[in-house]
Amino acid sequence: MKRLLAVSAVYAALLTSNAFADCGISAGSVNILANDFKSIRTVVSTAEECASADVKITKNHNKQFADLMVAALTASPAKYSVVVVANGSISPLLSADLVRPLDDLVAKYGQQLKPNQLIKIGGKTMAIAFMANAQHFFYRESVLKEAGVEVPKTYEEVLAAAKTIHDKGIMKQPLAMSFLPDWDIAEEFLDLYYGGLGGTLFEEGSARPAIDMAKATQTLNLMKEMVPYIGPDYLTYDSDVFRPKWNAGQVAMMNMWGSSAAQVLPGQSPTPEIAKDTRLAAAPTFGGGATPATMVWWDGFTIAKNISDADAEASFRAMLHGISPEMVKKHPTDSVWLIEGYKPTDNAEGIVASIKGGAPGYPAVPYMDLLHNALGVEIGKFIQGKESAEQAISDAQKAYTTAASSAGFIN
């Protein structure tokens, strides 16, 4: 009893100890909806340590979580008490008023949280961030040396290096980019257009689309030029597809999420010889710009509004255990953590370099996901040669305008 009281008095100590399976939670139901990749699984599995006879914890890792979350949290009560989101996926939940402010819970239990973890919307803490992420450049040092090319700093140099590697017969398809429709190909477009060229997306202070046609066309032309060096199955490519190709030594350069870096570096890669040859760098620039052509993301958790206060508290405390300093000590290379005690490791090099280079954050406006979705449906048509770049962008803006008008963002 004395030991339990002492731990309760210092909540931070509770979070960094595995001595108590219930994490200090007396009762509650915790239901977690989250994306499905390694660092997220690490957080959620750590939160699961709080399960006990009186605390039930369930999870659903799903790459289509964003398609599920609004309906799930609209239910009465909400199907999930926690949704793990990013700055690109939180907006539908905010727009529909489906997640609760967390300031009271932060004040009561979140003393270990750093200010940059508190995601403020309208002055209220609506999410707790725990990691940073970005797509950036991965390359095989020995392959570039064999080809006689310097490490590319721009996407124009990436194309030139890919051509040289191909022409010298070193690799047939040395490049990998996430061109899988719908979400992934739009993300690559936005990295280049918004991150690299600084292209506009919306009219100032409005949800009306304002894509710069010249810059958008420049971006799409670059993407199309990449296709011969990716291969005929380029529309199947996301990180789950080309990471195994990398580990098999079939790719020399790729644009991939920093959260996956540890899986191709020494320690976790299944091919140590490839891992030792893998290097990370900031995302290349594009079109004469000076900013890395990527966008910085945060991932964090929200708590559903339409659940009991008891389940909200249990969920918050379980997730705090999931993002505890102790978790970081056990899994230092799983992500670029925003958590107290994290020290950047080798796998963070590309993200840190992109952030230092001034890469912008992914736009956290309520209607951004609608534009992202519209772009994902349309821009592949240009790359496949089915329509012009101008038509693809025009169609995307029209589809977005219809969706945004239906959602009440455009009158």
C-alpha positions in Angstrom: 0.0 0.0 0.0 2.8 2.4 0.9 4.4 1.7 -2.5 1.2 2.3 -4.3 0.6 5.6 -2.6 4.2 6.7 -3.3 3.7 6.0 -7.0 0.4 7.8 -7.1 2.0 10.9 -5.7 4.5 11.1 -8.5 2.6 10.3 -11.7 5.7 10.6 -14.0 7.3 7.8 -12.0 4.2 5.6 -12.7 4.5 6.2 -16.4 8.2 5.1 -16.5 7.6 2.0 -14.5 6.3 -1.4 -15.7 5.7 -2.5 -12.1 1.9 -1.9 -12.3 0.0 -3.4 -15.2 -3.0 -1.1 -14.6 -0.9 2.1 -14.9 -2.9 3.5 -12.0 -6.2 3.2 -13.8 -8.9 1.8 -11.6 -11.4 1.0 -14.4 -12.5 1.9 -17.9 -12.7 0.9 -21.5 -10.0 2.0 -24.0 -10.6 1.4 -27.7 -7.9 2.6 -30.0 -8.1 3.3 -33.8 -4.8 4.0 -35.4 -2.8 3.8 -38.6 -0.7 0.7 -39.2 3.1 1.2 -39.2 5.8 0.3 -36.8 6.1 3.4 -34.6 2.3 3.7 -34.1 2.2 0.0 -33.2 4.9 0.6 -30.7 2.9 3.3 -28.9 -0.3 1.3 -29.0 1.3 -1.9 -27.8 2.9 0.0 -24.9 -0.5 1.5 -24.0 -1.9 -2.0 -23.9 0.3 -2.7 -20.9 -2.3 -0.8 -18.9 -4.9 -3.6 -19.5 -6.1 -5.3 -16.3 -9.2 -7.2 -15.0 -10.9 -3.8 -14.7 -9.4 -2.0 -17.7 -10.3 -3.4 -21.1 -8.1 -2.2 -24.0 -8.8 -3.1 -27.7 -7.1 -1.8 -30.8 -7.7 -1.5 -34.6 -4.6 -0.8 -36.7 -5.9 0.1 -40.1 -4.3 1.9 -43.1 -7.8 3.2 -43.9 -8.4 4.5 -40.4 -9.2 8.0 -41.7 -12.2 6.5 -43.7 -13.5 4.9 -40.5 -13.0 7.5 -37.8 -15.8 10.0 -38.4 -18.6 7.4 -38.5 -17.0 5.5 -35.6 -16.9 8.6 -33.4 -20.3 9.8 -34.5 -21.9 6.7 -33.0 -23.5 6.9 -29.5 -21.3 6.0 -27.7 -18.3 6.4 -30.0 -16.9 3.1 -31.2 -13.4 4.2 -30.3 -12.2 6.3 -27.4 -8.9 7.1 -28.9 -8.0 8.0 -32.5 -4.3 8.3 -33.4 -4.2 11.1 -36.0 -1.7 13.4 -37.8 -1.9 17.1 -38.8 -3.4 15.8 -42.0 -6.1 13.6 -40.6 -7.3 15.5 -37.5 -9.4 18.1 -39.4 -12.5 15.9 -40.1 -12.8 15.1 -36.4 -12.5 18.8 -35.5 -15.0 19.9 -38.2 -17.6 17.4 -36.9 -16.9 18.3 -33.2 -16.1 14.6 -32.4 -13.0 15.0 -30.1 -12.9 16.6 -26.7 -10.5 19.3 -25.3 -7.8 17.8 -23.2 -6.7 20.7 -21.0 -8.2 19.3 -17.8 -6.7 15.9 -18.3 -3.3 17.5 -19.2 -3.4 19.6 -16.0 -4.3 16.5 -13.9 -2.0 13.9 -15.5 0.2 15.3 -18.2 3.0 17.1 -16.3 5.6 15.3 -18.3 4.3 16.6 -21.6 6.4 19.2 -23.4 4.7 22.4 -24.8 5.3 21.3 -28.4 3.3 18.2 -27.7 0.1 20.1 -26.9 -1.7 20.7 -30.2 -3.8 23.8 -29.7 -6.8 24.5 -31.8 -8.7 27.7 -31.0 -6.7 28.0 -27.7 -7.7 24.5 -26.6 -5.5 21.3 -26.5 -7.2 19.0 -28.9 -4.4 16.4 -29.4 -1.2 15.2 -27.9 1.6 14.9 -30.4 4.3 12.2 -29.8 6.3 12.0 -33.0 7.5 13.9 -36.1 7.6 12.4 -39.5 8.4 13.4 -43.1 9.3 11.8 -46.4 12.9 12.3 -47.3 15.8 10.9 -49.4 17.4 7.5 -48.9 20.3 6.4 -51.1 22.8 3.5 -51.6 26.3 5.0 -51.2 28.1 2.3 -53.1 25.7 2.4 -56.0 26.1 6.1 -56.5 29.9 5.7 -56.3 29.8 2.9 -58.9 27.8 5.1 -61.2 30.2 8.0 -60.6 27.6 10.5 -59.5 27.5 12.7 -56.4 24.7 12.5 -53.9 21.7 14.3 -55.4 20.7 17.5 -53.7 17.8 18.4 -56.2 15.2 16.2 -57.9 16.7 17.2 -61.2 19.9 15.6 -60.0 18.0 12.6 -58.8 16.7 12.0 -62.3 20.1 12.5 -63.8 21.6 10.0 -61.3 18.8 7.5 -62.1 19.5 7.8 -65.8 23.2 7.2 -65.3 22.6 4.1 -63.0 20.2 2.7 -65.6 22.3 3.5 -68.6 25.4 1.9 -67.1 23.4 -1.3 -66.4 23.8 -1.1 -62.7 20.1 -1.2 -61.9 17.2 -1.3 -64.3 14.8 0.6 -62.0 16.9 2.4 -59.4 14.2 4.8 -58.1 11.2 4.4 -55.9 8.5 6.9 -55.1 5.0 6.4 -53.6 2.8 6.6 -56.6 0.0 4.3 -55.3 -3.4 6.0 -55.9 -5.1 7.7 -54.2 -3.5 9.1 -51.0 0.2 8.3 -51.7 0.5 9.8 -55.2 -1.2 13.0 -53.9 1.3 13.1 -51.0 4.2 13.0 -53.5 2.6 15.7 -55.5 2.1 17.9 -52.5 5.7 17.3 -51.3 7.0 18.6 -54.6 4.5 21.3 -55.3 3.7 22.7 -51.9 6.9 21.7 -50.0 9.4 22.3 -52.8 7.9 25.0 -55.0 5.9 26.8 -52.4 2.8 26.5 -54.5 -0.5 27.9 -53.2 -3.4 25.6 -52.4 -6.2 27.9 -51.3 -7.2 31.5 -51.7 -6.0 33.6 -48.7 -8.4 33.2 -45.8 -10.7 30.9 -47.8 -11.4 27.3 -48.6 -11.6 28.0 -52.3 -8.8 26.2 -54.3 -6.0 28.3 -55.8 -3.6 25.8 -57.3 -0.9 27.5 -59.4 -1.3 25.8 -62.8 2.3 26.5 -64.0 3.9 25.1 -60.8 1.4 22.2 -60.7 2.2 21.3 -64.3 6.0 21.5 -63.6 5.4 19.1 -60.7 3.4 16.6 -62.7 6.0 16.7 -65.5 8.7 15.8 -63.0 6.7 13.0 -61.6 6.1 11.6 -65.1 9.8 11.7 -65.9 10.4 9.5 -62.9 8.2 6.7 -64.1 10.8 4.9 -66.4 13.2 4.6 -63.5 10.5 3.3 -61.1 9.2 0.6 -63.4 5.9 -0.5 -65.1 4.3 -1.3 -61.8 4.8 2.2 -60.5 1.1 2.7 -59.6 1.4 -0.1 -57.0 4.2 1.6 -55.1 3.9 2.6 -51.5 6.5 2.2 -48.7 5.2 -1.3 -47.9 6.0 -2.4 -51.5 9.3 -0.7 -52.1 10.9 -1.2 -48.7 11.3 -4.9 -49.4 12.8 -4.0 -52.8 15.3 -1.8 -51.0 16.2 -4.5 -48.6 16.6 -6.9 -51.6 19.1 -4.5 -53.2 16.8 -3.6 -56.2 16.6 0.1 -55.5 19.3 2.8 -55.2 17.3 5.9 -54.3 13.9 6.4 -52.8 11.6 9.0 -51.2 10.3 7.3 -48.1 8.9 8.1 -44.6 11.4 8.7 -41.9 9.4 6.5 -39.6 10.4 3.5 -41.7 14.1 4.3 -41.7 15.1 2.0 -38.9 13.7 -0.9 -40.9 16.3 -0.5 -43.6 19.2 0.4 -41.3 21.6 -1.8 -39.3 19.8 -3.5 -36.5 16.4 -4.1 -38.0 17.1 -4.7 -41.7 17.0 -8.3 -42.9 20.0 -7.6 -45.2 22.9 -6.2 -43.2 25.1 -5.6 -46.3 22.4 -3.3 -47.8 21.7 -1.6 -44.5 25.4 -0.7 -44.0 25.3 0.9 -47.4 22.1 2.9 -46.8 22.3 6.6 -46.2 19.7 9.2 -45.3 19.5 12.9 -46.3 17.1 15.8 -46.4 14.5 15.7 -49.2 16.0 17.1 -52.4 14.9 20.5 -53.5 13.1 21.1 -56.8 12.8 23.7 -59.5 15.4 26.0 -58.2 13.9 26.2 -54.7 15.9 26.2 -51.6 13.4 24.3 -49.4 13.5 20.5 -49.1 10.6 19.2 -51.2 8.6 17.5 -48.4 6.2 18.3 -45.6 6.6 17.8 -41.9 4.0 15.8 -40.0 3.2 15.2 -36.4 1.3 12.2 -35.2 -0.6 12.2 -31.9 -3.7 11.1 -30.2 -7.2 12.5 -29.7 -9.9 11.4 -27.2 -13.5 11.0 -28.4 -16.1 13.4 -27.2 -19.0 11.0 -27.3 -17.8 8.7 -24.5 -18.0 8.7 -20.7 -15.6 10.9 -18.7 -14.4 7.8 -17.0 -13.5 6.1 -20.3 -11.9 9.4 -21.5 -9.7 9.5 -18.4 -8.7 5.8 -18.7 -7.9 6.3 -22.4 -5.8 9.4 -21.8 -3.8 7.8 -19.1 -3.3 4.6 -21.1 -2.0 6.7 -24.0 0.3 8.6 -21.7 1.8 5.3 -20.7 2.1 4.5 -24.4 4.2 7.7 -25.0 6.1 7.5 -21.8 9.9 8.2 -21.6 10.3 4.6 -20.7 8.9 3.6 -24.1 11.4 5.9 -25.8 14.2 4.3 -23.9 13.1 0.9 -25.1 12.4 2.0 -28.7 14.7 4.9 -29.5 15.0 4.2 -33.2 11.3 3.6 -34.0 10.6 7.3 -34.7 11.6 10.9 -34.2 9.9 11.1 -30.9 8.7 14.4 -29.4 8.9 12.9 -26.0 11.0 14.0 -23.0 14.3 12.1 -23.0 14.5 11.4 -26.7 17.9 11.9 -28.4 18.0 11.8 -32.2 19.5 8.5 -33.5 20.9 7.7 -37.0 17.4 6.9 -38.4 16.3 10.5 -37.6 19.0 12.1 -39.8 16.8 12.7 -42.8 13.8 14.1 -40.9 16.0 16.4 -38.9 17.8 17.7 -42.0 14.5 18.4 -43.7 13.2 20.3 -40.8 16.4 22.3 -40.5 16.1 23.0 -44.2 12.8 24.7 -43.6 10.4 22.1 -44.9 6.8 23.3 -44.2 4.3 21.5 -42.1 1.4 19.7 -43.8 -1.5 22.2 -43.9 -3.7 21.6 -40.9 -6.9 23.2 -42.2 -10.3 21.4 -42.0 -10.7 21.0 -45.7 -7.2 19.9 -46.6 -8.1 16.2 -46.7 -10.8 16.9 -49.3 -8.2 18.5 -51.6 -5.7 15.7 -50.9 -8.3 13.1 -51.9 -9.3 14.9 -55.0 -5.7 15.2 -56.2 -5.2 11.5 -55.5 -8.0 10.5 -57.8 -7.1 12.8 -60.7 -3.3 13.3 -61.1 -2.6 9.7 -61.8 -4.6 10.1 -65.0 -1.9 12.5 -66.4 1.0 10.3 -65.4 -0.8 7.4 -67.2 -1.2 9.6 -70.3 -5.0 9.7 -70.1 -5.3 13.5 -69.9 -3.2 16.7 -69.8 -1.7 18.1 -66.7 -4.0 21.1 -66.9 -7.1 18.9 -67.2 -6.0 16.7 -64.3 -5.5 19.7 -62.0 -8.7 21.4 -63.2 -10.7 18.2 -62.6 -9.1 17.9 -59.1 -10.1 21.5 -58.2 -13.6 20.9 -59.5 -14.0 17.7 -57.5 -12.6 19.4 -54.4 -14.9 22.4 -54.8 -17.9 20.1 -55.0 -16.8 18.2 -51.9 -15.9 21.4 -49.9 -19.3 23.0 -50.9 -21.2 19.9 -49.7 -19.3 20.0 -46.4 -20.1 23.7 -45.9 -16.6 25.1 -46.4 -17.5 27.0 -49.5 -20.7 28.9 -49.8 
